[in-house]
Amino acid sequence: MQPPPRKVKVTQELKNTHTEQMTRLHFKHQTECDLLEDMRYEQVSLPHACTDTILISSTAEELRNVLTDRQMI
């Protein structure tokens, strides 16, 4: 008698390779989605940060002007 053909092993190896590749692809996709989400969040928060900085610096300038005006009186 001859041993059974090796198709079962080859098929199982192919299935394992496919599963491994799909796992890697899914991980890569998830990482890229997270990166895009972070970039979107930074784009939204950046104008707020700039606005806050402008408000703080303008408030500091106004405070400096008020203090300077009081010293002159």
C-alpha positions as CSV (number, residue, x, y, z in Angstrom):
1,M,0.0,0.0,0.0
2,Q,1.0,3.5,-0.7
3,P,0.8,6.3,1.8
4,P,-2.0,8.9,1.3
5,P,-1.2,11.8,-0.9
6,R,0.4,14.9,0.7
7,K,-2.5,17.2,-0.4
8,V,-3.8,17.4,3.1
9,K,-0.5,18.8,4.5
10,V,-0.1,21.2,1.6
11,T,-3.7,22.4,2.0
12,Q,-3.2,22.9,5.8
13,E,0.0,24.8,5.2
14,L,-1.7,27.0,2.7
15,K,-4.5,27.7,5.1
16,N,-2.1,28.6,7.9
17,T,-0.2,30.9,5.6
18,H,-3.4,32.6,4.5
19,T,-4.6,33.0,8.0
20,E,-1.2,34.5,9.0
21,Q,-1.2,36.9,6.1
22,M,-4.8,38.0,6.8
23,T,-3.9,38.6,10.5
24,R,-1.0,40.8,9.5
25,L,-3.1,42.7,7.0
26,H,-5.8,43.2,9.6
27,F,-3.2,44.5,12.1
28,K,-1.7,46.9,9.4
29,H,-5.2,48.1,8.5
30,Q,-6.1,48.8,12.1
31,T,-2.8,50.6,12.7
32,E,-3.4,52.8,9.7
33,C,-7.0,53.6,10.8
34,D,-5.7,54.6,14.2
35,L,-3.1,56.8,12.7
36,L,-5.7,58.5,10.5
37,E,-8.0,59.0,13.4
38,D,-5.1,60.6,15.4
39,M,-4.3,62.9,12.5
40,R,-8.0,64.0,12.2
41,Y,-8.0,64.7,15.9
42,E,-4.9,66.8,15.7
43,Q,-6.3,68.8,12.7
44,V,-9.4,69.5,14.8
45,S,-7.5,70.4,18.0
46,L,-4.8,72.5,16.2
47,P,-7.0,75.5,15.5
48,H,-8.3,75.4,19.1
49,A,-4.7,75.4,20.4
50,C,-3.8,78.3,18.1
51,T,-6.9,80.2,19.2
52,D,-6.1,79.6,22.8
53,T,-2.5,80.8,22.3
54,I,-3.7,83.9,20.6
55,L,-6.2,84.6,23.3
56,I,-3.6,84.1,26.0
57,S,-1.0,86.3,24.3
58,S,-3.6,89.0,23.6
59,T,-4.8,88.9,27.2
60,A,-1.2,89.2,28.4
61,E,-0.7,92.2,26.1
62,E,-3.8,93.9,27.4
63,L,-2.8,93.3,31.0
64,R,0.6,94.7,30.2
65,N,-1.0,97.8,28.7
66,V,-3.3,98.3,31.7
67,L,-0.4,97.9,34.1
68,T,1.7,100.4,32.1
69,D,-1.2,102.9,32.0
70,R,-1.7,102.6,35.8
71,Q,2.0,103.3,36.4
72,M,1.8,106.4,34.3
73,I,-1.1,107.8,36.4
